[in-house]
Amino acid sequence: MSHTMGARQAQKQQSRRALLDAGLHLLADQNLASLGVREVTRAAGLSPAAFYRHFPDLAALGVALVEESLASLHVMIRSVLAGGDGAEEVIDRAVEVIEQHVRDHRPHVRFLARERHGGVRQVREAIDAELGRFAAEVGAALALQPASEGWSPEDLRMLAELYVDRMVSTAAAFLEALEAPNAGPASDSAGDPAAVRRIAAAAGFQLRLISLGRRHWHGS
């Protein structure tokens, strides 16, 4: 009996994975609001009835993709911000990690960039909520650094949100450069190398500006 239940659970997880992969693939060229259940199930090789065994609607599938897409971004943001208080090498490393993250997770970054301001309210709210949790965690990490001595929780949260927002925006900019006309969405090529370099340089300046302001901030 336990073997049968385990097989069923594995099959259920496989079906759910197929739906998520199909949705992410289809969303490379369209918004979630324009997607249909039959389109997803056809791409996944499943019936529409199978879809509803996993998700009540497409918005729920979108929220699941948000959680999946931000899981790796979550780790990336914490790793680059918890390592220091704005030193040059930390900022340079942050930009490098963001660029590599986009190269490694292009479909997920593309989905987030498109749906962050898209037409499905539940997905927008899910993205905002997840980024808010990231900011809270980053703020807690920043509070442990000597440069944050004497900062109020409100000011630390503001600083964390600045970092997170700038890094997310940088990821979206890298994606656009990597998917320039000479590099298709599924391509592994370098896209527009000159644009990638410009984005990296601009991101470094922007993070340094935040770091400089942090050193001279006297509280709100």
PLY file of the C-alpha trace (Angstrom):
ply
format ascii 1.0
element vertex 220
property float x
property float y
property float z
element edge 219
property int vertex1
property int vertex2
end_header
0.00 0.00 0.00
2.74 2.46 0.93
4.52 1.69 -2.35
1.33 2.47 -4.27
0.80 5.70 -2.37
4.40 6.69 -3.00
4.02 6.06 -6.72
0.86 8.13 -6.83
2.52 10.98 -4.97
5.47 10.87 -7.36
3.10 10.93 -10.34
1.22 13.85 -8.84
4.45 15.80 -8.34
5.50 14.95 -11.90
2.22 16.29 -13.27
2.50 19.47 -11.23
6.07 19.93 -12.45
4.95 19.47 -16.04
2.29 22.17 -15.64
4.76 24.63 -14.08
7.34 23.98 -16.79
4.72 24.35 -19.52
3.44 27.59 -18.04
6.93 29.04 -17.70
7.76 28.07 -21.27
4.58 29.62 -22.68
5.11 32.79 -20.65
8.33 33.46 -22.52
6.21 35.10 -25.23
3.06 36.33 -23.46
1.57 37.58 -20.22
-0.16 35.33 -17.72
-3.40 37.25 -18.26
-3.47 36.09 -21.91
-2.74 32.44 -21.12
-5.43 29.73 -21.19
-5.72 26.53 -19.18
-6.08 24.41 -22.33
-2.95 25.99 -23.75
-0.99 25.03 -20.64
-2.35 21.49 -20.43
-1.74 20.90 -24.12
1.90 21.94 -23.71
2.22 19.76 -20.60
0.60 16.74 -22.27
-2.20 16.62 -19.68
-5.96 17.07 -19.66
-7.67 20.24 -18.38
-9.12 18.13 -15.56
-5.56 17.33 -14.44
-4.80 21.04 -14.19
-7.60 21.61 -11.68
-6.32 18.80 -9.48
-3.28 20.99 -8.85
-4.41 24.59 -9.25
-7.84 26.26 -8.91
-6.99 28.70 -11.69
-4.12 30.19 -13.68
-3.53 32.85 -11.04
-2.64 30.07 -8.58
-0.19 28.61 -11.09
1.30 32.08 -11.44
1.72 32.43 -7.67
3.47 29.03 -7.59
5.82 30.27 -10.30
6.50 33.41 -8.25
7.55 31.29 -5.27
9.74 29.13 -7.47
11.25 32.07 -9.37
12.12 34.03 -6.25
13.57 31.09 -4.34
16.93 31.31 -6.11
16.80 35.12 -6.24
16.25 35.08 -2.50
19.47 33.18 -1.89
21.37 35.41 -4.32
20.29 38.68 -2.70
21.07 37.53 0.82
24.47 36.14 -0.14
25.73 39.32 -1.76
24.38 41.74 0.84
25.24 39.83 3.99
28.91 39.65 3.11
29.90 43.22 3.92
28.85 46.82 4.45
29.39 48.27 0.99
33.09 47.63 0.38
34.19 47.89 -3.24
34.79 44.17 -3.63
31.36 43.35 -2.17
29.63 45.66 -4.65
31.62 44.28 -7.58
30.76 40.76 -6.46
27.09 41.68 -6.16
26.92 42.86 -9.77
28.73 39.74 -10.98
26.37 37.46 -9.06
23.28 39.26 -10.39
24.48 38.92 -13.99
25.26 35.23 -13.55
21.93 34.65 -11.83
20.10 36.10 -14.84
22.14 33.94 -17.21
21.32 30.83 -15.18
17.61 31.60 -14.56
16.45 33.57 -17.59
12.92 32.10 -17.84
12.22 32.84 -14.17
13.69 36.35 -14.28
11.72 37.04 -17.47
8.52 35.89 -15.77
9.09 38.12 -12.73
10.04 41.16 -14.80
6.90 40.84 -16.91
4.42 39.96 -14.17
5.66 42.34 -11.47
3.50 45.01 -13.07
1.25 42.65 -15.04
-2.49 42.24 -15.18
-2.99 39.44 -12.64
-3.50 40.98 -9.20
-2.74 37.84 -7.18
0.60 37.46 -8.91
1.55 41.11 -8.46
0.70 40.86 -4.78
2.67 37.64 -4.42
5.75 39.25 -5.97
5.43 42.32 -3.73
4.98 40.14 -0.64
8.01 38.01 -1.45
10.20 41.04 -2.13
8.96 42.54 1.14
10.09 39.42 2.99
13.45 39.62 1.26
13.84 43.22 2.35
13.06 42.26 5.95
15.71 39.55 5.89
18.27 41.81 4.24
17.51 44.51 6.83
18.17 42.00 9.61
21.51 41.10 8.01
22.45 44.77 7.57
21.62 45.45 11.23
24.49 43.16 12.26
27.07 45.23 10.40
29.09 47.94 12.22
28.02 50.56 9.66
24.43 50.19 10.88
25.16 51.04 14.51
22.53 53.45 15.82
20.17 52.97 12.87
16.47 52.67 13.57
14.52 49.63 12.29
12.65 51.94 9.92
15.85 53.29 8.39
17.32 49.81 8.06
14.18 48.69 6.26
14.45 51.66 3.91
18.10 50.80 3.16
17.24 47.14 2.59
14.45 48.07 0.19
16.83 50.33 -1.75
19.31 47.50 -2.18
16.69 44.90 -3.10
14.88 47.19 -5.55
18.13 48.20 -7.25
19.25 44.59 -7.57
15.92 43.43 -8.97
15.91 46.31 -11.47
19.47 45.45 -12.45
18.46 41.84 -13.05
15.66 43.01 -15.36
18.11 45.25 -17.25
20.59 42.41 -17.67
17.78 40.22 -19.02
16.84 42.79 -21.65
20.46 43.07 -22.79
20.94 39.30 -22.87
17.79 38.89 -24.95
18.70 41.54 -27.49
17.63 40.74 -31.11
20.83 38.85 -31.83
20.08 36.46 -28.93
16.74 34.63 -28.80
14.98 33.90 -25.47
16.28 30.34 -25.37
19.72 31.28 -26.62
22.80 30.83 -24.50
24.69 33.57 -26.31
25.93 36.80 -24.83
23.16 38.97 -26.26
24.45 42.54 -26.49
27.85 42.43 -24.71
28.28 46.20 -24.82
24.89 46.73 -23.16
25.73 44.11 -20.53
28.95 45.99 -19.69
27.09 49.32 -19.48
24.48 47.83 -17.16
27.17 46.31 -14.94
29.00 49.63 -14.70
25.81 51.58 -13.97
24.73 49.07 -11.33
28.12 49.36 -9.63
27.84 53.16 -9.51
24.28 52.98 -8.17
25.17 50.53 -5.40
28.20 52.64 -4.49
25.97 55.69 -4.26
23.65 53.86 -1.85
26.69 52.74 0.14
28.04 56.30 0.28
24.71 57.64 1.43
24.60 54.95 4.10
27.90 56.12 5.60
26.65 59.70 5.86
23.06 59.01 6.94
22.12 60.45 10.35
18.64 59.00 10.61
15.16 60.03 9.58
0 1
1 2
2 3
3 4
4 5
5 6
6 7
7 8
8 9
9 10
10 11
11 12
12 13
13 14
14 15
15 16
16 17
17 18
18 19
19 20
20 21
21 22
22 23
23 24
24 25
25 26
26 27
27 28
28 29
29 30
30 31
31 32
32 33
33 34
34 35
35 36
36 37
37 38
38 39
39 40
40 41
41 42
42 43
43 44
44 45
45 46
46 47
47 48
48 49
49 50
50 51
51 52
52 53
53 54
54 55
55 56
56 57
57 58
58 59
59 60
60 61
61 62
62 63
63 64
64 65
65 66
66 67
67 68
68 69
69 70
70 71
71 72
72 73
73 74
74 75
75 76
76 77
77 78
78 79
79 80
80 81
81 82
82 83
83 84
84 85
85 86
86 87
87 88
88 89
89 90
90 91
91 92
92 93
93 94
94 95
95 96
96 97
97 98
98 99
99 100
100 101
101 102
102 103
103 104
104 105
105 106
106 107
107 108
108 109
109 110
110 111
111 112
112 113
113 114
114 115
115 116
116 117
117 118
118 119
119 120
120 121
121 122
122 123
123 124
124 125
125 126
126 127
127 128
128 129
129 130
130 131
131 132
132 133
133 134
134 135
135 136
136 137
137 138
138 139
139 140
140 141
141 142
142 143
143 144
144 145
145 146
146 147
147 148
148 149
149 150
150 151
151 152
152 153
153 154
154 155
155 156
156 157
157 158
158 159
159 160
160 161
161 162
162 163
163 164
164 165
165 166
166 167
167 168
168 169
169 170
170 171
171 172
172 173
173 174
174 175
175 176
176 177
177 178
178 179
179 180
180 181
181 182
182 183
183 184
184 185
185 186
186 187
187 188
188 189
189 190
190 191
191 192
192 193
193 194
194 195
195 196
196 197
197 198
198 199
199 200
200 201
201 202
202 203
203 204
204 205
205 206
206 207
207 208
208 209
209 210
210 211
211 212
212 213
213 214
214 215
215 216
216 217
217 218
218 219
